[in-house]
Amino acid sequence: MWQRRFEPNNWGFPPHNRASFQNVQALFPTARLRRGGGPVIPFARAFRELSGVTFVGPDGNTQTVSEMLNTTYTDAWVVLKDGTIVAEDYRNGMADDSHHLLNSVSKSFLGMLAGVLAADGTLDPSAPLTRYLPEFTGTALTQTTVQHALDMTAAVRYDENYADPAADFWRETAVVGWRNPHNGKPAAPSLLAFACALSDVDHADGTHFHYRTVLTNVIGMAIERATGQSLADVMEARIWQRLRPEQDAAVVVDRTGFPYFGAGMNACARDLARFGQLLLGNGCYGGEQVVPATWVQDTVRGNNELRAQFAASDYGGMLAGGHYHNQVWAAADRGVMYCLGIHGQIIYVNQAARVVIVKLSTHPNPAQGELFASAFAAMDAVAAAL
């Protein structure tokens, strides 16, 4: 069992993250996403013995699901088949009502919210960001459209190398207090100010896939301007409460109160399974069409251009035949979507098998590919077994 010895200057590093990822709200300011007063849609339960399901891991050796859970720093594991919980396991002091940091799983929530607002005419994905945020005129985001940002194909130069303490990703997290400013330079006063200061580009907009957290944050800024409402309020009303969740969620905010949906959302495992069921049902949950079916279908289907750009990127070997679209990772040939976050956060949605799996983890390092690969292989094996 972990002890509460984390603080703002060590919380993101091992072994402290094993405790801190469940206690982010005690460390940083957050906005609440209230569950609302409506009734929870409960899950049926019909537990299956899945711990002995075997698969071939990334090292070529056969292992069981139980072994994978033991070796990948698992905090929560929830498996649904046709909306029924068939496996549920909590570890490392976590319980069914514990909040856990989602890191970039947060992005997928914003991607689905963009689809809701595109359908009602509030947000135009084909529009340049400058339509909503004229402050970006003359920056690296001048020619970037909302869709470029949604697909991570924007031109802006931004380094997401988690191993480099001077990377732009860590400089951006310093804005919300997650890391100390590099070389003693003061952090930007807001996430908007950080984005406005980016002036260099790597390529033409729409020509390359390059994963950059800042692009999620600028989508959120565009949504605030387009709706004239707080982003947290829009997410709460249009997505979170319509999942009929068991618990509130929370998202870390910058000093202006703007939510850090690039990586800062916190929620409970079962409620993440509800979001997975939303994706499984092409945007329908609890008999209600929350996200347009066409938006979710287009997300998982992608297109050949997105797949070619993904294959040519540094992530091409991670997901064969995959693509990234609307803030979601997908493998269209298998009908699978992934919502992913560093340190081992996963929502796996297999539409073909009607299976949703949530895995929350505290990997020691942000991008341990072999641990993700092991979890992906185990999830595919579970889906096949069900």
N, C-alpha and C positions, 0 to 999 in steps of 0.2 A: 504494500500500500504506500502511495506517495504521501509526502508531507508538504504542507503549504509553506515552502521556502522560496517561492518565486516573487519577483518584484519587477518593476518596469524595465530595469536594465539587464535582466537575464531571462525573462519569461519565455522568449522565443527559442531558447537553446536547450539542448538536452543536458541533464535529465529533467529540467524544470518544466519543459513543455508538457510533460506527462500529466502534470497537475494544472498548469496555467491554462491550457486549452479548454478546460471546463470552468474557468473562472475569469474569463476576459472582462466581464462586466464589473469585476472588482478592481480592475486595473486601469480601464480607460473609459472615457465618456461614451455613452451609447444612446441611440434612439430606440424606443420600444415599438415593436410591431405587435399590437394587441390582437389577441385571438378573437375578440368580440364576444357578444352575448349569445350567439346562436349555439344550437346543440352540436356536440362532437359527433361526427360519423364514426362509429366504432368499427374496429377491424374484427372480423371473424378469425378464429384460431383453429388450426388443425395441424398440430406439430408433426413434422417428419424427421426421421433420423438422417441427417445430412453430413454429420461430422466425418463419416468414413468414406464419403465420396472422394475418388482419387482423380488426379490430373497430373500431367507432365509439366513440371515447373520450368522456369527460364534456364535453369542449369542442366536440363535434360533428365533430371531424376523424377521419379514418381513420388508424389506426396499426397497426403489427405487434406481435406478442408480443415480439420482440426489442427494439423501441423501448421498450415498456413496462418490460421488465426493466432497461433502461439508465437510465431516468428515474425509477424508483421505489426507488432505493437498495437493490437486491436483494442479499441475502447468500446465499440458498439458494432453489432452485426444483426441486421434484420432482413429476413427473406420473405417475400410475398409471392404467391402464385394465384393468379386471378383475383387479386385483392385480399386474399386470406393470408395471415401470418403463418408461415410453416416453420420458421426458425427465428429465435431471438436470443441474443447473448450479450450481456454487459460485463465489462471488465474494468480494471484499473480505477475502481471507485465510482464508476459511472452507473447511473440508473436510468429507468425509462423516462424520468422527468428531468434529467440533467441536460443543461445546455452544453454545446460543444462548438468550438470555432470551426467554421466551414472553409476558411480560406477561399479559394477561387470557385468552389461550388456556388458561392454567392453570385457569381457572374451569370449563371444560368437562370436564376430568378429574374435578373434584370433583362436578360434576353427574351424571356417569355412576356414580361411586362411590356417590352417594346412592341411585341406582336399584338397585344391587346390594344395599345394606343394607336398602332398603325391601322388596325381594322376600323376604329371609330373616327379616323381622320384627324386625330390629335397630333400624331407624329408621322412625318413622311420619311421613310427609310432612304429614299433616293435623294433627299434634300441635303445640301451641304450643312455641316455643323454650324457654319457662320450664319445660317438663317435664324438659328435659335441663340447663338452665342457670337455676336459680332466681335467680341474680344479676341476671337481666334484669327481674325483678319491679320495677315502679315506674319503669322506663326507657321510652324510645320503642319498645322491642321487646316490651313486655309482652303485647300481643295478637297479635304476629306468629307465624304458623305456619312450619314448615320449608318448606312449599310456597310461601308468600309470598316467602320469601327466595330460593328456587330460581328463581322467576319475576321477581324484582326488582319486586314489587308491594307491598312492605312500606311501612309508614307513616313510618318514621324519616326525619327531615330530615338530609340529607347531601349536600354539594355536591361533584360530580365534575367541576367545570369545570377542566380541565387548564391553562387559560391564567391562572388565578388562583393565585398562589403561596400565598394564605391559604386555599385550598379545603380542605375536610375530607379529600379524597383525599390531598393532600400532607401534611396533619397526620398521617394514618394511616401514610403511608410513612415519616415521621420515626421511627415506633416501631421500624422495622427498619433505620434508618440511611440510608435512601435520600435524604432531604432533611434539611437543617438545620431544627430547630424554628422555626416562624414567630414573628417578633417576640421571639426569645430565650426564649420560654416552653418549659419542659422538655417533652419528648415523654412520652406515657403510658408506664408501665413495661412494658406488654404490649399485644398486640392485644385481649385480653379486657378489660383495664381501659379501653382506648379505647372499645370498644363499649358498655361499661356506663355511660360518662359521657354518652352521647347521650340527651338528654331531650326534644327537640322533635320534633314530627311535622308532615308536610305534608298528609296526607289520611288517610282511613280505610284500614286494611290491605286489600289485595286489589282496590283500586278504580282504581289508576293504575300504569302502567309507568314506573319511574324507575330508571335504571341506577346502582347504588351498590356499590362494591367491598366495603364493610364487610359486606354481606349474604352474600357468599361466605365471608368469614372466620367469620361466626357459624355458618354451616352446618358448617364444619370443626370448630368448637368443639362443636357438638351431636353430631357423629360421634364425637369423642373420648370424650365422656361416655357416649354410647350403647354404645360398644364396650368402654370401659375400657382402650383401647390408644392408643398414639401414633398421631396421624393419618398421619404419614409411614409408619409400619409397615403401617397398614391399606391405604393407597394402594399401597404396594409389593407387598403380597401379593395384593390383590383386583383390581388393575388392571395395574400396571406389569409385573410379572413374567409375567402371563398374556398379554401382547403378544409374548412371546419376543423382546425387543428386542436390538439389537446392543450398546447402551451402557447404562450407568447413567444415571439422571437425577438432578437435584438441585433442592432448593427452599429459598429463603431462609427463615430462621427469626428470630423475635423473641428477646428476651433470656431468655425462659423455655424456648426451644427449640420453640415452636409454629410450624408451617409456614405461610408466607404464600401460601396457594393463591389469594388474590385476584389476585396478579400475579407471584409470585416463582419459578415453575418454570423450569428450564433443561433442554433436551434437544437431541438431534440430529435432523436433518431426516427421515431415513429412519424413525426410530422414531415420529415424529409422523405419518408416512404410515401406519404400522401402526395408530395410533389412528384415523386417518381410515378405514382399511379396516374397523375394528371398527364404526364408525358406519354405513358403507356396507352391512355385512352384518347390520344390525339387532342388533348386540351380539355377533355370532358372529365369532370369529377363530381361524384355525388348526384348525378343526373343533370348537372349544369355545365354548359359550355363556357368554361372560364377563359381559355385561350382559344382563338380561332383554330379549327382543325387544320385549315390550310397552312397556317404558320408552323404548326408542329410537323405536319407531313413534309413540308418543304425543308424544315430543319434536318430531319433524318434522311431525306432523299438527297439533298445537296445537288451538286452538278459536277460535270467533268472538269470544269475549270477549277473549282474549289479543290477537287481531289488531286489535280495535277500540281497546284500550288502547295498543298499539304505534303505531297510526296517529295517535293523538292526542298522542303524545309528541314530544320533540325529535328522535327518531330516525326518525320516520315517513317522511321523505323519503329515507332511506338505502336502504330495502329495501321496495319497493312490495309490498303484500299480505303483508308479513312478520309475524313474531311472535318473541317471546323466551320460551323455556320450558326449564326444567331446566338453566339456565346455557349454553344454546346458542341462537344466532340461526338462524332458519329461514324458508324460503319454501315453504310446503306445496304451492302450486299447481305448483311446478317440481320438487318432491322434492329440494330443496337445503338442506343445513345448513352453517353457518359457525361455526368457532371463531375468535374474533377477539381481537387484542391491540393496544394502542396502539403507535405507531411502525411499524405495518405487518406484524404477525404474523397469518397466515391459514392455517387448514386448511379447504379447500373440499371438500365431500362432495356429489356429485351422484348420488343413488341412481338416477335415471331413466337417466342416461348411463353409469353404472358407472365414474365417474371420481373420483379423489381428487387434489387438488393441495395441496402445501405451499409456502408462500412466507414466508420469513423476511427481515426488512428492518430498516433503521435509518433511517426517515424522520427528518428533522431535528426535527419537532414531533410531539407525541403524536397529535393527531387531525386529520390532513390529509385531509379528505374526498375531494378530487379524486384523490389517489394511491390511496386505497382503491377508489374508483369505477372508476378505470382498471384496477386489478388484477381487480376483479370482472368487468368486461366482457371482459377478456382470458381469464379462466377460463371464462366461458360460451362464448366462441368456440372455445377449445380443446376443451371438452367436446363441442360440436357437431361439430367437425372429426373427433373420434375416434369 
